Amino acid sequence: MQPHAGADAPAQAAPPPAARTSPDSAQGATMPAYAISTRGLVKTYPGPDGTATHALRGLDLDVHRGETFAFLGPNGAGKSTTIALLCALARPTSGRATVAGADVLTEPDRVRRRVGMLFQHSALDPDLTAEQNLHIHARLYGLSRRDARRRTTETLEAVDLGDRRRAPVRTLSGGMRRRLELARGLLHAPEILFLDEPTTGLDPHARAQVWQHLRALRDRQGSTLFVTTHYLEEAENCDRLAIIDGGRLVAQGAPAALKAAIGDDRVVLRTSDDATARRVVREATASPDPAVTADAEGVWLRVPDGSAWIPRLCAALAGHGISVHAASAAPPTLDDVFFHHTGRSINAARPDRTPDAPGSAP
Ligand SMILES: Nc1ncnc2c1ncn2[C@@H]1O[C@H](COP(=O)(O)OP(=O)(O)OP(=O)(O)O)[C@@H](O)[C@H]1O
C-alpha cells in the first residue's frame, strides 16, 4: 500500500510560534503556549561541486508544554538535524523556531540554557567516576562549587545511581551509563529534554529502567520530553508523535488518533498458492489491484471488520482449490501508520533488528 495524503495528513495548526497567554496562569502572565514551535524550518547542507543535501524542507511542528513527544522517521529523514537546530547547535538555512520561549536564531544562548540533551554517542569520561563526570559538567554550566555538588548528588539519586557515585564510568553497565548521561542532561534543570535514541543498544530491562526515570522526571518537574526512537512500543507510550520523511512532516498526532485515521483492519492469509490467492481475494472483495498485496508475509489487504471477512475469503479460496494455512485480522498498529506515511516499516531502521527478530516490549 502506498503512502498517500488524505484526511489524516499532518494537521497544520494555524497559530504562529509566538508566546501566548497561558489560560492557567493566575495573573494572565505571558508564557509560551508551546514548548517547541517551528514554521517553515529549512536546513540545507552544502556538498562538494555545488551539490546540496536538503535535510529539512520546511518543517512546521508544535510540541505542547509538559508532553512526551516522539519524533519518528526512516534513516536520514532529518531527525538529528532537527534536534541540532532546536538545541541551537546549528543554524537553520531559513524558517523560524521557538524553543522554551526563546528564538533559536536570535537567542541561541538562552535556548541552550533551557534545554538538556542526551545524544546517541556518549560524552562521558570513562576514567572519571560518575560523580566527577557530573561535577565537571555542572561547573561547565556555570554552577558554583556548592550548587554543582548539590545538583550532582540530587541527579545521581534521581536516576538511582547514588550508591555508584564513586565508581569509574568504565565499570558501569550500559544501562547505568545511559542513566548517568540522563543525570548529566538534567543537571541544570532544563525545561525541555531532547533525547536522540536514548535506549538504542540497551536490553529490554535497561530500556524499561530508562523510561521509568524519564516518566518520573516528567511527572515530578513537568519537563517536556522530545524523543527520537526506532522502538514502536516506546512511541506508543508517548502523548503525541510526529513522523518525518525526506525532511518533511508527514503525520502528527496522538498514537491512537493516527491509528484510527488508518481505519481498516489488516487481514493476512498464508495459502498454498499466494499468487493465485491474491487474484481470488481481489475478486471476492472487489478491491482494486494494488490494494491486495502478496509478499513474504502472505496475501494481505485492509478491510473494515476484518474478522468477518476471513470465513468468506477462506470459502472463496477453497472454491479455487487453494488451502489456507493461517489467517488473521488485526486493527492498525503504529507500524502500519509508519508504513502508510513513509512506505517503509519502522523496524527496518532499528539498529538491533534482524529480519526475523520479534519486537520486544520494554
Ligand atoms: N553535517 C552534515 N553535512 C552534510 N550532510 C548532512 C550533515 N548532517 C546530516 N546530513 C544529511 O542530512 C540528511 C538528514 O540527516 P539526519 O542525520 O538529520 O537524519 P536522521 O533522521 O537523524 O537519520 P538516522 O535515523 O540515520 O540518525 C541525511 O541525508 C544526511 O546525510
The ligand as a Tripos MOL2 file, in Angstrom:
@<TRIPOS>MOLECULE
LIG
   31    33     1     0     0
SMALL
NO_CHARGES

@<TRIPOS>ATOM
      1 N1         26.8520   17.8200    8.6480 N.pl3     1 LIG1
      2 C1         26.2480   17.3540    7.5530 C.ar      1 LIG1
      3 N2         26.7320   17.6260    6.3210 N.ar      1 LIG1
      4 C2         26.1410   17.1570    5.2090 C.ar      1 LIG1
      5 N3         25.0070   16.3990    5.2110 N.ar      1 LIG1
      6 C3         24.4730   16.0850    6.4090 C.ar      1 LIG1
      7 C4         25.0660   16.5340    7.6350 C.ar      1 LIG1
      8 N4         24.3060   16.0630    8.6620 N.ar      1 LIG1
      9 C5         23.2950   15.3520    8.1060 C.ar      1 LIG1
     10 N5         23.3950   15.3750    6.7510 N.ar      1 LIG1
     11 C6         22.4590   14.7400    5.7970 C.3       1 LIG1
     12 O1         21.1700   15.2600    6.0740 O.3       1 LIG1
     13 C7         20.1680   14.2350    5.9370 C.3       1 LIG1
     14 C8         19.4290   14.0890    7.2600 C.3       1 LIG1
     15 O2         20.3300   13.5370    8.2240 O.3       1 LIG1
     16 P1         19.9280   13.3130    9.7600 P.3       1 LIG1
     17 O3         21.1690   12.8370   10.4510 O.co2     1 LIG1
     18 O4         19.2820   14.5400   10.2760 O.co2     1 LIG1
     19 O5         18.8540   12.1460    9.6460 O.3       1 LIG1
     20 P2         18.2590   11.1840   10.7980 P.3       1 LIG1
     21 O6         16.7860   11.1370   10.5680 O.co2     1 LIG1
     22 O7         18.7240   11.6510   12.1330 O.co2     1 LIG1
     23 O8         18.9170    9.7900   10.4250 O.3       1 LIG1
     24 P3         19.2680    8.4930   11.3860 P.3       1 LIG1
     25 O9         17.9640    7.8960   11.8190 O.co2     1 LIG1
     26 O10        20.0140    7.6110   10.4380 O.co2     1 LIG1
     27 O11        20.1160    9.0100   12.5280 O.co2     1 LIG1
     28 C9         20.9080   12.9780    5.5180 C.3       1 LIG1
     29 O12        20.8520   12.8950    4.1010 O.3       1 LIG1
     30 C10        22.3360   13.2260    5.9830 C.3       1 LIG1
     31 O13        23.2620   12.5490    5.1710 O.3       1 LIG1
@<TRIPOS>BOND
     1     1     2 1
     2     2     3 ar
     3     2     7 ar
     4     3     4 ar
     5     4     5 ar
     6     5     6 ar
     7     6     7 ar
     8     6    10 ar
     9     7     8 ar
    10     8     9 ar
    11     9    10 ar
    12    10    11 1
    13    11    12 1
    14    11    30 1
    15    12    13 1
    16    13    14 1
    17    13    28 1
    18    14    15 1
    19    15    16 1
    20    16    17 2
    21    16    18 1
    22    16    19 1
    23    19    20 1
    24    20    21 2
    25    20    22 1
    26    20    23 1
    27    23    24 1
    28    24    25 2
    29    24    26 1
    30    24    27 1
    31    28    29 1
    32    28    30 1
    33    30    31 1
@<TRIPOS>SUBSTRUCTURE
     1 LIG1         1 GROUP 0 **** ****
